[in-house]
Amino acid sequence: MTAATSGLRVVLLSDAMGEIVPAADATLRTAGHRLVGVLTSPGPRMRRGVSNYLDVAAAARPGIDVLVSNHPSRWAAMLAPLRPDVVLSTGFLWIIPDDLIALPRLGAINTHGGLLPRGRGPNPVGWAFRRDEGVIGWTVHRLTPQLDAGPILAQAAIPYGDDDEFADLFRPWTELIPGVWLQALERLSQGDPGEPQAEADAYYAGAYEPEWRFVDW
């Protein structure tokens, strides 16, 4: 760890699962960084049933500020007193507003559960299986106003075969996350802009249409 990468102040945005908070906290602390705040939310009305924001809020240890808010227009002002060097989004249901993207000193980044530019959107693993891509993984990229389109700072992948079940892949897949977080933070601290995504390879990984979502017995 270099002097340039030590002691980063990080704010986590998440409403996916409580386990994300201690995982991020532990990963950051091992590298000399500090999780100073967590922003969580019940989520947009159309996705309200997906959020586990109460678990996220409860998982933060004493000393970490927790903000629960459904008002994106207020988030930058609310988080500004924490003086974040980095905003890290992982499993967050909102599109993040421009003023929050611009707030942190080094940048705002997102943890995407696919190998961008393939699989932009909420269902990258499902579409990787559907397209028989043979790998699943994670990407950490700079946040931009365009969904999942920012420059890439870190990626990691695992292969899968026809006999693999996602339940068996879930643990090795999630174990990749700390490594991509730390790689991305290292590059951010060095002022690295990241690699632009190849738009020709991009596709949108949305929810499956009904004929793929349900089995007609």
C-alpha positions as CSV (number, residue, x, y, z in Angstrom):
1,M,0.0,0.0,0.0
2,T,1.4,3.4,-1.0
3,A,1.0,6.7,0.8
4,A,-1.4,7.8,-2.0
5,T,-3.8,4.9,-1.3
6,S,-3.8,5.0,2.5
7,G,-6.6,6.4,4.6
8,L,-9.4,6.9,2.0
9,R,-12.7,7.9,3.4
10,V,-15.4,5.8,1.7
11,V,-19.2,6.1,1.7
12,L,-21.1,3.0,0.7
13,L,-24.4,3.1,-1.1
14,S,-26.4,-0.2,-0.8
15,D,-29.9,-1.5,-0.1
16,A,-29.3,-5.1,-1.3
17,M,-28.3,-7.1,1.8
18,G,-26.9,-6.4,5.2
19,E,-23.8,-8.6,4.7
20,I,-22.4,-6.0,2.2
21,V,-21.7,-3.5,5.0
22,P,-19.4,-5.6,7.2
23,A,-17.7,-7.0,4.1
24,A,-17.0,-3.6,2.8
25,D,-15.9,-2.4,6.2
26,A,-13.5,-5.3,6.7
27,T,-12.1,-5.0,3.2
28,L,-11.4,-1.3,3.5
29,R,-9.9,-1.6,7.0
30,T,-7.4,-4.3,5.9
31,A,-6.2,-1.8,3.2
32,G,-6.0,1.1,5.6
33,H,-9.1,2.8,4.4
34,R,-12.2,3.8,6.4
35,L,-15.9,3.3,5.9
36,V,-17.3,6.6,7.2
37,G,-20.9,6.3,6.1
38,V,-23.7,4.2,4.6
39,L,-26.6,5.4,2.5
40,T,-29.5,3.0,2.1
41,S,-33.1,3.4,1.0
42,P,-36.4,1.5,0.7
43,G,-35.9,2.0,-3.1
44,P,-37.9,3.5,-5.9
45,R,-41.7,2.6,-5.7
46,M,-41.5,0.2,-8.6
47,R,-38.7,-1.8,-6.9
48,R,-39.7,-1.3,-3.3
49,G,-40.1,-5.1,-2.5
50,V,-36.5,-5.8,-3.5
51,S,-34.8,-3.6,-0.9
52,N,-33.4,-4.9,2.4
53,Y,-32.5,-1.5,3.7
54,L,-33.3,-2.2,7.3
55,D,-30.8,-5.1,7.3
56,V,-28.2,-2.7,5.7
57,A,-28.8,0.0,8.3
58,A,-28.6,-2.5,11.2
59,A,-25.3,-4.0,9.9
60,A,-23.2,-0.9,10.3
61,R,-21.0,-1.0,13.4
62,P,-20.9,2.0,15.8
63,G,-19.0,4.9,14.5
64,I,-20.3,4.5,10.9
65,D,-22.9,7.1,10.1
66,V,-26.1,5.6,8.4
67,L,-28.4,7.7,6.2
68,V,-31.8,6.2,5.2
69,S,-33.4,8.4,2.6
70,N,-35.7,8.1,-0.4
71,H,-34.9,11.6,-1.7
72,P,-32.1,11.5,-4.3
73,S,-32.0,15.3,-4.7
74,R,-30.9,15.6,-1.0
75,W,-28.2,12.9,-0.9
76,A,-25.2,15.0,-2.0
77,A,-25.9,17.7,0.6
78,M,-26.5,15.1,3.3
79,L,-23.3,13.2,2.6
80,A,-21.1,16.3,2.0
81,P,-20.2,16.6,5.8
82,L,-18.6,13.2,5.7
83,R,-16.0,14.5,3.2
84,P,-15.8,11.3,1.2
85,D,-12.8,10.5,-1.0
86,V,-14.8,7.8,-2.7
87,V,-18.5,6.9,-3.1
88,L,-18.9,3.1,-3.6
89,S,-22.2,1.8,-4.9
90,T,-23.0,-1.9,-4.5
91,G,-26.4,-3.3,-4.9
92,F,-28.1,0.1,-4.9
93,L,-31.6,0.4,-6.5
94,W,-31.4,4.0,-7.6
95,I,-29.8,5.8,-10.5
96,I,-27.4,8.0,-8.7
97,P,-27.8,11.8,-9.3
98,D,-25.1,13.8,-10.9
99,D,-24.3,16.0,-7.9
100,L,-23.6,12.9,-5.8
101,I,-21.4,11.5,-8.5
102,A,-19.4,14.8,-8.4
103,L,-19.2,14.9,-4.6
104,P,-16.3,12.6,-3.7
105,R,-12.7,13.8,-4.1
106,L,-11.5,10.9,-6.1
107,G,-14.7,9.7,-7.8
108,A,-17.9,7.6,-7.5
109,I,-17.7,4.0,-8.5
110,N,-20.2,1.2,-9.0
111,T,-19.9,-2.6,-8.4
112,H,-21.7,-4.3,-11.2
113,G,-22.5,-8.1,-11.1
114,G,-21.4,-8.7,-14.7
115,L,-18.5,-8.3,-17.1
116,L,-19.1,-4.9,-18.7
117,P,-19.7,-3.8,-21.3
118,R,-21.7,-7.0,-21.7
119,G,-24.8,-7.2,-19.5
120,R,-25.6,-3.6,-18.6
121,G,-28.7,-3.4,-16.4
122,P,-30.2,-5.4,-13.5
123,N,-29.8,-9.0,-14.7
124,P,-26.3,-9.5,-16.0
125,V,-25.8,-13.1,-14.6
126,G,-29.1,-14.2,-16.0
127,W,-28.2,-13.0,-19.4
128,A,-24.7,-14.4,-19.2
129,F,-26.3,-17.8,-18.7
130,R,-28.9,-17.2,-21.4
131,R,-26.3,-16.3,-23.9
132,D,-24.0,-19.1,-22.8
133,E,-21.1,-16.8,-22.3
134,G,-19.2,-19.3,-20.1
135,V,-18.1,-16.8,-17.5
136,I,-19.7,-14.6,-14.8
137,G,-18.0,-12.0,-12.8
138,W,-17.8,-8.4,-11.5
139,T,-16.9,-5.0,-12.8
140,V,-16.1,-1.9,-10.8
141,H,-16.5,1.2,-13.0
142,R,-16.7,4.9,-12.7
143,L,-20.2,6.2,-12.3
144,T,-21.5,8.4,-15.1
145,P,-25.0,9.7,-15.9
146,Q,-25.4,6.7,-18.4
147,L,-26.4,3.4,-16.8
148,D,-23.4,1.0,-16.3
149,A,-21.4,2.8,-19.0
150,G,-18.5,4.4,-17.1
151,P,-14.8,3.6,-17.6
152,I,-13.7,0.2,-16.1
153,L,-11.4,0.2,-13.1
154,A,-11.4,-3.5,-12.2
155,Q,-12.8,-6.9,-13.3
156,A,-12.7,-10.5,-12.2
157,A,-14.4,-13.6,-13.5
158,I,-15.0,-17.3,-12.9
159,P,-15.9,-19.8,-15.5
160,Y,-19.0,-22.1,-15.5
161,G,-20.1,-25.2,-17.3
162,D,-23.4,-26.8,-18.3
163,D,-23.5,-28.9,-15.1
164,D,-23.0,-25.9,-12.8
165,E,-25.9,-24.5,-10.7
166,F,-25.9,-20.9,-9.7
167,A,-26.3,-21.9,-6.0
168,D,-22.9,-23.6,-6.3
169,L,-21.3,-20.6,-8.1
170,F,-22.7,-18.0,-5.8
171,R,-20.0,-18.2,-3.1
172,P,-16.9,-18.1,-5.5
173,W,-18.6,-15.4,-7.5
174,T,-19.2,-13.2,-4.4
175,E,-15.7,-13.9,-3.1
176,L,-14.3,-11.9,-6.1
177,I,-15.8,-8.6,-4.8
178,P,-13.1,-7.5,-2.2
179,G,-10.4,-7.9,-4.8
180,V,-12.1,-5.7,-7.4
181,W,-12.9,-3.1,-4.8
182,L,-9.3,-2.8,-3.7
183,Q,-8.0,-2.8,-7.3
184,A,-10.4,0.0,-8.2
185,L,-9.5,2.1,-5.1
186,E,-5.8,1.7,-6.0
187,R,-6.4,3.0,-9.5
188,L,-8.6,5.8,-8.3
189,S,-6.0,7.0,-5.8
190,Q,-3.5,7.2,-8.7
191,G,-5.9,9.3,-10.8
192,D,-6.4,6.5,-13.3
193,P,-9.4,7.3,-15.5
194,G,-10.1,3.6,-16.3
195,E,-10.6,2.0,-19.6
196,P,-13.5,3.2,-21.8
197,Q,-16.1,0.5,-22.5
198,A,-16.4,-0.9,-26.0
199,E,-19.8,0.2,-27.0
200,A,-19.9,-2.3,-29.8
201,D,-19.9,-5.1,-27.2
202,A,-22.6,-3.7,-25.0
203,Y,-26.0,-5.1,-24.5
204,Y,-28.8,-4.4,-22.0
205,A,-29.5,-7.2,-19.5
206,G,-33.0,-6.4,-18.3
207,A,-35.6,-8.6,-16.7
208,Y,-36.6,-11.7,-18.7
209,E,-39.7,-11.5,-20.8
210,P,-42.6,-13.8,-19.7
211,E,-41.7,-16.6,-22.0
212,W,-38.2,-16.9,-20.4
213,R,-39.4,-16.1,-16.9
214,F,-42.1,-18.9,-16.6
215,V,-42.1,-22.5,-17.5
216,D,-45.2,-23.6,-19.5
217,W,-45.6,-27.2,-18.3
